[in-house]
Amino acid sequence: MGIKNYSKYICFDRDGTINKEVEYLSRPEDVELYPEVIPALKKLNDAGYGIIIVTNQSGIGRGYYTEDDMHAVNNKITQLLSEQGIDVEKFYFCPHISNDGCRCRKPMSGMLDDAAAEFGFEMGKIIVVGDKICDVELGQNVGGRGILLRTGHGYKVDLNSEVVKPDYVCEDLLEAVDWILNSK
């Protein structure tokens, strides 16, 4: 991971978006990227977009795994992407459970606030891509946009019963990236 001073950034959820959903993922050997992730993220980097990952990790707060375990998983993801020439700027994580009332658990904006302060992007221009409504809501809460993927938990989301409506719904990450690159 290295800061390359991109002028624009896209924020992604981790589990169910970048890597296949594994309940309370804590072991690097269990990391499996979706097949479309490499070409999708490569397109973004090549188009001048920095990649930031924002992830709720309540397994830490629940005592299921440690922060070191989570960093080992993040390092494995970074390694797999780096081997393909893809640069991830940074992982931001929330270790809390929903009852903790923290500022960082999605859809609260704490992780994006920190990322915007560090990387200097305008919150209203950010797009958050993920497989849960809380990802969509995070993007919209800061004046940006939210894309829902039908990967991970996304296939279970009943859009008719949700109050928050995604700006776009995609089958996978490659479709989302194509939408991002083709919409201004």
C-alpha positions in Angstrom: 0.0 0.0 0.0 1.3 3.4 -0.9 -0.2 6.8 -1.3 0.0 7.7 -5.0 -1.9 11.0 -4.7 -4.9 10.0 -6.8 -7.3 12.9 -7.6 -10.4 10.7 -7.2 -11.2 7.8 -5.0 -13.8 5.0 -4.7 -14.6 3.3 -1.4 -15.3 -0.4 -1.3 -16.7 -2.7 1.3 -14.4 -5.8 1.9 -16.3 -9.0 2.6 -18.9 -9.9 0.0 -17.6 -7.2 -2.3 -13.8 -7.7 -2.8 -13.5 -11.2 -1.4 -16.1 -13.9 -1.2 -18.2 -13.8 1.9 -17.0 -15.9 4.8 -18.8 -15.4 8.1 -16.3 -13.6 10.4 -13.4 -14.0 8.1 -10.2 -14.2 10.3 -7.8 -16.4 8.4 -5.7 -15.3 5.4 -5.9 -18.8 3.9 -9.7 -18.4 3.7 -9.5 -15.3 1.5 -10.8 -15.8 -2.1 -11.3 -12.9 -4.4 -14.2 -12.8 -6.7 -13.0 -13.4 -10.3 -14.1 -10.0 -11.6 -12.3 -8.1 -8.9 -8.8 -8.1 -10.6 -10.0 -6.7 -13.9 -12.4 -4.2 -12.2 -9.9 -2.7 -9.8 -7.2 -2.6 -12.5 -9.6 -0.6 -14.7 -10.1 1.9 -11.8 -6.4 2.3 -11.0 -5.6 2.7 -14.7 -8.3 5.4 -15.0 -6.6 7.3 -12.1 -8.8 6.2 -9.2 -7.5 5.4 -5.8 -9.0 2.5 -4.0 -10.0 2.7 -0.3 -11.6 -0.2 1.6 -14.0 0.6 4.5 -15.1 -2.5 6.5 -17.2 -3.2 9.6 -15.4 -5.9 11.6 -17.6 -6.6 14.5 -16.0 -10.0 14.9 -13.2 -8.1 16.8 -15.7 -6.5 19.2 -17.5 -9.8 19.7 -14.2 -11.5 20.5 -14.3 -13.9 17.6 -10.9 -12.8 16.3 -8.2 -10.2 17.0 -7.3 -7.0 15.2 -4.0 -8.8 14.2 -6.1 -11.5 12.6 -8.0 -8.9 10.6 -4.8 -7.2 9.5 -3.5 -10.5 8.4 -6.6 -10.9 6.2 -6.2 -7.4 4.8 -2.5 -8.0 4.1 -3.5 -11.2 2.1 -6.0 -9.2 0.1 -3.4 -6.5 -0.5 -0.8 -9.1 -1.6 -3.2 -10.7 -4.0 -4.1 -7.4 -5.6 -0.6 -6.1 -5.6 0.6 -9.2 -7.5 -1.8 -8.1 -10.3 -0.5 -4.5 -10.2 -3.5 -3.1 -8.3 -2.8 -0.5 -5.6 -5.1 -0.2 -2.5 -4.5 3.0 -0.7 -5.7 2.0 2.7 -8.1 -0.2 4.7 -10.3 1.6 7.3 -12.1 -0.6 9.8 -14.6 -0.5 12.6 -14.0 -3.1 15.3 -17.2 -2.3 17.1 -20.6 -4.0 17.5 -23.8 -2.1 16.6 -24.6 -1.4 20.3 -21.3 0.4 20.9 -22.7 3.7 19.4 -19.4 4.5 17.7 -18.9 7.1 14.9 -17.2 4.6 12.5 -19.6 1.7 12.1 -21.3 1.9 8.7 -23.6 3.6 7.9 -22.0 6.2 10.2 -19.4 8.3 8.4 -16.4 8.0 10.7 -14.3 5.9 8.4 -15.0 8.1 5.4 -14.4 11.2 7.5 -10.9 9.8 8.3 -10.3 8.9 4.7 -11.3 12.3 3.4 -9.1 14.0 5.9 -6.1 11.8 4.9 -6.6 11.7 1.2 -8.3 15.1 0.6 -11.3 13.9 -1.4 -14.6 15.8 -1.5 -17.2 13.7 0.4 -20.0 14.7 -2.0 -18.1 13.1 -4.9 -17.4 9.8 -3.2 -19.0 6.5 -4.3 -19.3 3.6 -1.9 -19.7 0.1 -3.4 -20.8 -2.8 -1.3 -23.1 -5.7 -0.8 -25.2 -4.3 2.0 -27.6 -1.4 2.4 -25.4 0.1 5.1 -22.7 0.6 2.3 -25.2 2.4 0.1 -26.4 4.5 3.0 -22.8 5.4 4.0 -22.2 6.9 0.5 -25.5 8.8 0.6 -25.1 10.0 4.2 -22.0 12.0 3.1 -23.7 13.4 0.0 -22.1 10.9 -2.4 -23.5 7.8 -4.1 -24.0 4.2 -3.1 -23.8 1.1 -5.4 -25.3 -2.2 -4.2 -23.7 -5.4 -5.5 -25.7 -8.6 -5.8 -22.6 -10.5 -4.5 -22.1 -11.5 -0.8 -25.2 -10.5 1.1 -26.4 -8.4 -1.8 -28.5 -11.1 -3.4 -30.7 -11.2 -0.3 -31.5 -7.5 -0.2 -35.2 -6.8 -1.0 -35.1 -3.4 -2.5 -38.9 -3.1 -2.2 -38.7 -3.2 1.5 -35.7 -0.9 2.0 -36.0 2.8 2.8 -32.6 3.6 1.4 -32.5 3.1 -2.4 -29.1 2.5 -4.1 -28.0 4.8 -6.8 -27.3 1.8 -8.9 -27.6 -2.0 -8.5 -25.0 -4.3 -10.2 -24.5 -8.0 -10.5 -20.8 -7.8 -9.7 -17.9 -5.4 -9.2 -17.0 -5.3 -12.9 -20.4 -4.0 -13.8 -20.1 -1.4 -11.0 -16.8 -0.2 -12.2 -18.0 0.1 -15.8 -21.0 2.2 -14.5 -18.6 4.4 -12.5 -16.3 5.0 -15.5 -19.2 5.6 -17.9 -21.2 8.0 -15.7 -20.0 11.4 -14.8 
